[in-house]
Amino acid sequence: MFLWIALLTILVFECIRSQKKITSRQGAIAFLAANRLSWQRKEWRFDKPVWVLNSGVLLSLQEVTGKTSGQGKVRRQRFWLASDSMSQEEWRHLRQWLLNAPKAAGAREKKS
């Protein structure tokens, strides 16, 4: 019985942690140049090539402005943009931009 309560408690805390992480990554993205974008009032550059799938894109970003966090580390973010989180038109434009325009971003398409 205690094992089930402990497992349920862990599951609840993991769900809360996951939701906080998702909430912290929300916000509008504006593409500035071939390999730079603005997100959460900061400028970011593509740290690694963008992975483009039919269902989403994986962005690996490094902060350009305010390059270090409090401990002197370079701030990086890595997350998925899901196709169902935007309209079909926005998704089409995003895929087209990532696959065609920014050769510096190194977008790669994966067949899935």
GULO-238702 format. One record per residue: residue number from 1; residue in three letters; x, y, z of N, C-alpha, C in turn. Coordinates in Angstrom, 3 decimals, m for minus. Layout:
REM residues N
+-----+-----+----------+----------+----------+----------+----------+----------+----------+----------+----------+
|   i |  aa |      n.x |      n.y |      n.z |     ca.x |     ca.y |     ca.z |      c.x |      c.y |      c.z |
+-----+-----+----------+----------+----------+----------+----------+----------+----------+----------+----------+
| NUM | Ala |        X |        Y |        Z |        X |        Y |        Z |        X |        Y |        Z |
...
+-----+-----+----------+----------+----------+----------+----------+----------+----------+----------+----------+
This chain:
REM residues 112
+-----+-----+----------+----------+----------+----------+----------+----------+----------+----------+----------+
|   i |  aa |      n.x |      n.y |      n.z |     ca.x |     ca.y |     ca.z |      c.x |      c.y |      c.z |
+-----+-----+----------+----------+----------+----------+----------+----------+----------+----------+----------+
|   1 | Met |    0.823 |   m1.202 |    0.000 |    0.000 |    0.000 |    0.000 |    0.864 |    1.262 |    0.000 |
|   2 | Phe |    1.903 |    1.265 |    0.847 |    2.778 |    2.444 |    0.916 |    3.542 |    2.643 |   m0.388 |
|   3 | Leu |    3.872 |    1.533 |   m1.052 |    4.563 |    1.631 |   m2.332 |    3.700 |    2.360 |   m3.356 |
|   4 | Trp |    2.404 |    2.044 |   m3.411 |    1.504 |    2.702 |   m4.360 |    1.345 |    4.186 |   m4.051 |
|   5 | Ile |    1.282 |    4.517 |   m2.782 |    1.171 |    5.934 |   m2.398 |    2.441 |    6.687 |   m2.796 |
|   6 | Ala |    3.586 |    6.077 |   m2.557 |    4.856 |    6.704 |   m2.937 |    4.936 |    6.888 |   m4.448 |
|   7 | Leu |    4.562 |    5.866 |   m5.219 |    4.587 |    5.969 |   m6.679 |    3.616 |    7.023 |   m7.185 |
|   8 | Leu |    2.439 |    7.086 |   m6.598 |    1.451 |    8.092 |   m6.989 |    1.961 |    9.499 |   m6.679 |
|   9 | Thr |    2.605 |    9.671 |   m5.540 |    3.168 |   10.966 |   m5.168 |    4.248 |   11.397 |   m6.156 |
|  10 | Ile |    5.125 |   10.475 |   m6.507 |    6.171 |   10.772 |   m7.493 |    5.549 |   11.164 |   m8.828 |
|  11 | Leu |    4.530 |   10.448 |   m9.257 |    3.856 |   10.733 |  m10.517 |    3.236 |   12.128 |  m10.510 |
|  12 | Val |    2.586 |   12.498 |   m9.421 |    1.951 |   13.816 |   m9.325 |    3.006 |   14.921 |   m9.393 |
|  13 | Phe |    4.101 |   14.774 |   m8.646 |    5.150 |   15.796 |   m8.671 |    5.820 |   15.882 |  m10.038 |
|  14 | Glu |    5.973 |   14.763 |  m10.719 |    6.556 |   14.779 |  m12.058 |    5.630 |   15.492 |  m13.050 |
|  15 | Cys |    4.331 |   15.298 |  m12.912 |    3.370 |   16.010 |  m13.770 |    3.428 |   17.517 |  m13.530 |
|  16 | Ile |    3.527 |   17.922 |  m12.285 |    3.615 |   19.345 |  m11.949 |    4.897 |   19.940 |  m12.534 |
|  17 | Arg |    6.007 |   19.234 |  m12.391 |    7.293 |   19.704 |  m12.920 |    7.240 |   19.831 |  m14.441 |
|  18 | Ser |    6.613 |   18.862 |  m15.087 |    6.488 |   18.885 |  m16.539 |    5.654 |   20.079 |  m17.002 |
|  19 | Gln |    4.552 |   20.360 |  m16.320 |    3.704 |   21.488 |  m16.696 |    4.426 |   22.818 |  m16.508 |
|  20 | Lys |    5.224 |   22.942 |  m15.452 |    5.998 |   24.168 |  m15.239 |    7.012 |   24.361 |  m16.359 |
|  21 | Lys |    7.630 |   23.282 |  m16.791 |    8.610 |   23.360 |  m17.868 |    7.938 |   23.785 |  m19.174 |
|  22 | Ile |    6.784 |   23.216 |  m19.462 |    6.039 |   23.581 |  m20.669 |    5.642 |   25.053 |  m20.626 |
|  23 | Thr |    5.152 |   25.511 |  m19.495 |    4.727 |   26.905 |  m19.350 |    5.892 |   27.866 |  m19.526 |
|  24 | Ser |    7.079 |   27.497 |  m19.038 |    8.233 |   28.388 |  m19.146 |    8.726 |   28.534 |  m20.578 |
|  25 | Arg |    8.322 |   27.667 |  m21.465 |    8.790 |   27.706 |  m22.847 |    7.761 |   28.304 |  m23.803 |
|  26 | Gln |    6.716 |   28.901 |  m23.293 |    5.705 |   29.499 |  m24.150 |    6.131 |   30.900 |  m24.567 |
|  27 | Gly |    5.620 |   31.332 |  m25.709 |    5.893 |   32.682 |  m26.173 |    6.026 |   32.731 |  m27.678 |
|  28 | Ala |    5.889 |   33.922 |  m28.197 |    5.979 |   34.129 |  m29.642 |    7.440 |   34.133 |  m30.084 |
|  29 | Ile |    7.668 |   33.576 |  m31.273 |    9.001 |   33.543 |  m31.873 |    8.976 |   34.429 |  m33.112 |
|  30 | Ala |    9.994 |   35.285 |  m33.230 |   10.142 |   36.125 |  m34.424 |   11.518 |   35.854 |  m35.017 |
|  31 | Phe |   11.556 |   35.474 |  m36.289 |   12.820 |   35.197 |  m36.952 |   13.438 |   36.508 |  m37.406 |
|  32 | Leu |   14.688 |   36.727 |  m37.015 |   15.375 |   37.984 |  m37.305 |   16.279 |   37.878 |  m38.520 |
|  33 | Ala |   17.007 |   36.790 |  m38.632 |   17.950 |   36.584 |  m39.731 |   18.036 |   35.084 |  m39.975 |
|  34 | Ala |   18.951 |   34.690 |  m40.847 |   19.051 |   33.290 |  m41.242 |   19.288 |   32.356 |  m40.067 |
|  35 | Asn |   19.998 |   32.792 |  m39.050 |   20.274 |   31.886 |  m37.943 |   19.981 |   32.508 |  m36.585 |
|  36 | Arg |   19.151 |   33.543 |  m36.556 |   18.814 |   34.199 |  m35.290 |   17.305 |   34.384 |  m35.168 |
|  37 | Leu |   16.858 |   34.384 |  m33.911 |   15.447 |   34.622 |  m33.646 |   15.287 |   35.327 |  m32.315 |
|  38 | Ser |   14.130 |   35.925 |  m32.141 |   13.779 |   36.599 |  m30.900 |   12.702 |   35.775 |  m30.217 |
|  39 | Trp |   12.925 |   35.490 |  m28.929 |   11.959 |   34.708 |  m28.145 |   12.115 |   35.099 |  m26.687 |
|  40 | Gln |   11.016 |   35.355 |  m26.020 |   10.978 |   35.769 |  m24.617 |   11.866 |   36.988 |  m24.359 |
|  41 | Arg |   11.779 |   37.973 |  m25.256 |   12.490 |   39.254 |  m25.163 |   14.011 |   39.096 |  m25.171 |
|  42 | Lys |   14.498 |   38.017 |  m25.737 |   15.934 |   37.779 |  m25.860 |   16.236 |   37.342 |  m27.277 |
|  43 | Glu |   17.472 |   37.555 |  m27.668 |   17.902 |   37.123 |  m28.993 |   18.642 |   35.797 |  m28.853 |
|  44 | Trp |   18.307 |   34.867 |  m29.745 |   18.886 |   33.531 |  m29.711 |   19.438 |   33.199 |  m31.091 |
|  45 | Arg |   20.412 |   32.317 |  m31.126 |   20.913 |   31.807 |  m32.400 |   20.787 |   30.289 |  m32.366 |
|  46 | Phe |   20.734 |   29.697 |  m33.558 |   20.648 |   28.242 |  m33.633 |   21.985 |   27.660 |  m33.200 |
|  47 | Asp |   21.953 |   26.839 |  m32.178 |   23.153 |   26.229 |  m31.632 |   23.545 |   24.984 |  m32.414 |
|  48 | Lys |   22.546 |   24.257 |  m32.879 |   22.742 |   23.032 |  m33.662 |   21.770 |   23.061 |  m34.831 |
|  49 | Pro |   21.961 |   22.202 |  m35.816 |   21.011 |   22.163 |  m36.938 |   19.586 |   21.864 |  m36.463 |
|  50 | Val |   18.642 |   22.475 |  m37.129 |   17.227 |   22.280 |  m36.809 |   16.755 |   20.961 |  m37.418 |
|  51 | Trp |   16.072 |   20.153 |  m36.618 |   15.478 |   18.910 |  m37.121 |   14.029 |   19.188 |  m37.467 |
|  52 | Val |   13.660 |   18.953 |  m38.714 |   12.311 |   19.216 |  m39.188 |   11.629 |   17.881 |  m39.480 |
|  53 | Leu |   10.527 |   17.625 |  m38.792 |    9.708 |   16.439 |  m39.022 |    8.337 |   16.886 |  m39.513 |
|  54 | Asn |    7.533 |   15.936 |  m39.928 |    6.170 |   16.283 |  m40.343 |    5.334 |   16.764 |  m39.167 |
|  55 | Ser |    5.658 |   16.310 |  m37.959 |    4.850 |   16.634 |  m36.788 |    5.436 |   17.745 |  m35.924 |
|  56 | Gly |    6.659 |   18.189 |  m36.202 |    7.254 |   19.240 |  m35.394 |    8.690 |   19.518 |  m35.794 |
|  57 | Val |    9.292 |   20.494 |  m35.109 |   10.693 |   20.830 |  m35.337 |   11.404 |   20.902 |  m33.987 |
|  58 | Leu |   12.650 |   20.457 |  m33.975 |   13.471 |   20.527 |  m32.768 |   14.416 |   21.706 |  m32.901 |
|  59 | Leu |   14.309 |   22.656 |  m31.971 |   15.167 |   23.832 |  m31.960 |   16.177 |   23.715 |  m30.830 |
|  60 | Ser |   17.440 |   23.905 |  m31.141 |   18.508 |   23.993 |  m30.143 |   19.062 |   25.403 |  m30.237 |
|  61 | Leu |   18.823 |   26.196 |  m29.197 |   19.144 |   27.619 |  m29.232 |   20.186 |   27.994 |  m28.190 |
|  62 | Gln |   20.949 |   29.028 |  m28.500 |   21.912 |   29.602 |  m27.566 |   21.631 |   31.087 |  m27.489 |
|  63 | Glu |   21.587 |   31.629 |  m26.281 |   21.283 |   33.043 |  m26.097 |   22.426 |   33.907 |  m26.606 |
|  64 | Val |   22.066 |   34.984 |  m27.327 |   23.060 |   35.905 |  m27.881 |   23.232 |   37.094 |  m26.958 |
|  65 | Thr |   22.143 |   37.747 |  m26.566 |   22.210 |   38.897 |  m25.673 |   22.205 |   38.402 |  m24.240 |
|  66 | Gly |   23.018 |   38.955 |  m23.388 |   23.122 |   38.478 |  m22.024 |   23.631 |   37.050 |  m22.031 |
|  67 | Lys |   24.764 |   36.837 |  m22.646 |   25.239 |   35.504 |  m22.993 |   25.380 |   34.533 |  m21.836 |
|  68 | Thr |   25.515 |   35.024 |  m20.623 |   25.724 |   34.098 |  m19.521 |   24.627 |   34.219 |  m18.489 |
|  69 | Ser |   24.393 |   33.118 |  m17.798 |   23.449 |   33.141 |  m16.690 |   24.204 |   33.585 |  m15.444 |
|  70 | Gly |   23.597 |   33.501 |  m14.297 |   24.209 |   33.944 |  m13.053 |   25.513 |   33.246 |  m12.724 |
|  71 | Gln |   25.702 |   32.004 |  m13.145 |   26.918 |   31.265 |  m12.816 |   27.933 |   31.278 |  m13.952 |
|  72 | Gly |   27.788 |   32.157 |  m14.920 |   28.754 |   32.269 |  m15.996 |   28.595 |   31.242 |  m17.095 |
|  73 | Lys |   27.511 |   30.512 |  m17.111 |   27.285 |   29.502 |  m18.148 |   26.512 |   30.114 |  m19.311 |
|  74 | Val |   26.783 |   29.617 |  m20.498 |   26.041 |   30.047 |  m21.682 |   24.639 |   29.452 |  m21.592 |
|  75 | Arg |   23.627 |   30.296 |  m21.788 |   22.245 |   29.817 |  m21.704 |   21.855 |   29.139 |  m22.991 |
|  76 | Arg |   21.330 |   27.934 |  m22.862 |   20.856 |   27.165 |  m24.011 |   19.452 |   26.661 |  m23.723 |
|  77 | Gln |   18.673 |   26.560 |  m24.784 |   17.334 |   25.994 |  m24.714 |   17.203 |   24.981 |  m25.834 |
|  78 | Arg |   16.562 |   23.885 |  m25.542 |   16.296 |   22.870 |  m26.558 |   14.859 |   22.415 |  m26.381 |
|  79 | Phe |   14.060 |   22.562 |  m27.437 |   12.660 |   22.170 |  m27.325 |   12.041 |   21.903 |  m28.685 |
|  80 | Trp |   10.910 |   21.224 |  m28.639 |   10.137 |   20.898 |  m29.841 |    9.044 |   21.926 |  m30.039 |
|  81 | Leu |    8.838 |   22.313 |  m31.283 |    7.652 |   23.074 |  m31.680 |    6.756 |   22.085 |  m32.420 |
|  82 | Ala |    5.608 |   21.788 |  m31.858 |    4.708 |   20.815 |  m32.458 |    3.832 |   21.484 |  m33.505 |
|  83 | Ser |    3.551 |   20.745 |  m34.565 |    2.740 |   21.306 |  m35.656 |    1.319 |   21.601 |  m35.201 |
|  84 | Asp |    0.825 |   20.868 |  m34.205 |   m0.544 |   21.101 |  m33.754 |   m0.642 |   22.269 |  m32.761 |
|  85 | Ser |    0.477 |   22.949 |  m32.489 |    0.441 |   24.105 |  m31.597 |    0.231 |   25.414 |  m32.357 |
|  86 | Met |    0.059 |   25.300 |  m33.689 |   m0.141 |   26.485 |  m34.516 |   m1.090 |   26.146 |  m35.661 |
|  87 | Ser |   m1.515 |   27.169 |  m36.357 |   m2.418 |   26.934 |  m37.484 |   m1.660 |   26.237 |  m38.611 |
|  88 | Gln |   m2.394 |   25.643 |  m39.546 |   m1.763 |   24.960 |  m40.678 |   m0.954 |   25.934 |  m41.528 |
|  89 | Glu |   m1.465 |   27.141 |  m41.686 |   m0.753 |   28.146 |  m42.478 |    0.557 |   28.533 |  m41.795 |
|  90 | Glu |    0.516 |   28.758 |  m40.468 |    1.734 |   29.093 |  m39.737 |    2.745 |   27.942 |  m39.810 |
|  91 | Trp |    2.265 |   26.715 |  m39.697 |    3.141 |   25.544 |  m39.760 |    3.792 |   25.436 |  m41.148 |
|  92 | Arg |    3.005 |   25.661 |  m42.184 |    3.531 |   25.606 |  m43.543 |    4.628 |   26.653 |  m43.754 |
|  93 | His |    4.365 |   27.871 |  m43.289 |    5.358 |   28.943 |  m43.434 |    6.617 |   28.642 |  m42.624 |
|  94 | Leu |    6.465 |   28.125 |  m41.423 |    7.619 |   27.794 |  m40.591 |    8.479 |   26.717 |  m41.244 |
|  95 | Arg |    7.850 |   25.653 |  m41.716 |    8.601 |   24.580 |  m42.388 |    9.311 |   25.098 |  m43.630 |
|  96 | Gln |    8.600 |   25.890 |  m44.421 |    9.191 |   26.443 |  m45.639 |   10.389 |   27.316 |  m45.294 |
|  97 | Trp |   10.254 |   28.159 |  m44.295 |   11.343 |   29.046 |  m43.903 |   12.535 |   28.236 |  m43.405 |
|  98 | Leu |   12.292 |   27.247 |  m42.548 |   13.394 |   26.459 |  m41.986 |   14.089 |   25.592 |  m43.037 |
|  99 | Leu |   13.340 |   25.081 |  m43.990 |   13.936 |   24.200 |  m44.987 |   14.586 |   24.947 |  m46.151 |
| 100 | Asn |   14.117 |   26.167 |  m46.446 |   14.611 |   26.872 |  m47.637 |   15.492 |   28.076 |  m47.333 |
| 101 | Ala |   15.025 |   28.971 |  m46.503 |   15.711 |   30.258 |  m46.340 |   17.011 |   30.190 |  m45.548 |
| 102 | Pro |   16.991 |   29.672 |  m44.335 |   18.191 |   29.840 |  m43.503 |   19.191 |   28.703 |  m43.651 |
| 103 | Lys |   19.966 |   28.724 |  m44.694 |   20.972 |   27.670 |  m44.867 |   21.970 |   27.686 |  m43.715 |
| 104 | Ala |   22.154 |   28.852 |  m43.086 |   23.066 |   28.930 |  m41.947 |   22.535 |   28.152 |  m40.756 |
| 105 | Ala |   21.208 |   27.996 |  m40.667 |   20.628 |   27.243 |  m39.552 |   20.838 |   25.750 |  m39.739 |
| 106 | Gly |   21.137 |   25.343 |  m40.965 |   21.418 |   23.926 |  m41.213 |   20.213 |   23.031 |  m41.006 |
| 107 | Ala |   19.060 |   23.447 |  m41.422 |   17.844 |   22.645 |  m41.233 |   17.957 |   21.321 |  m41.949 |
| 108 | Arg |   17.563 |   20.280 |  m41.247 |   17.584 |   18.933 |  m41.825 |   16.186 |   18.334 |  m41.711 |
| 109 | Glu |   15.756 |   17.736 |  m42.783 |   14.437 |   17.101 |  m42.778 |   14.599 |   15.616 |  m42.549 |
| 110 | Lys |   13.801 |   15.095 |  m41.638 |   13.798 |   13.672 |  m41.343 |   12.483 |   13.095 |  m41.835 |
| 111 | Lys |   12.566 |   11.971 |  m42.506 |   11.361 |   11.278 |  m42.958 |   10.865 |   10.432 |  m41.815 |
| 112 | Ser |    9.581 |   10.613 |  m41.467 |    9.020 |    9.798 |  m40.385 |    7.712 |    9.193 |  m40.799 |
+-----+-----+----------+----------+----------+----------+----------+----------+----------+----------+----------+
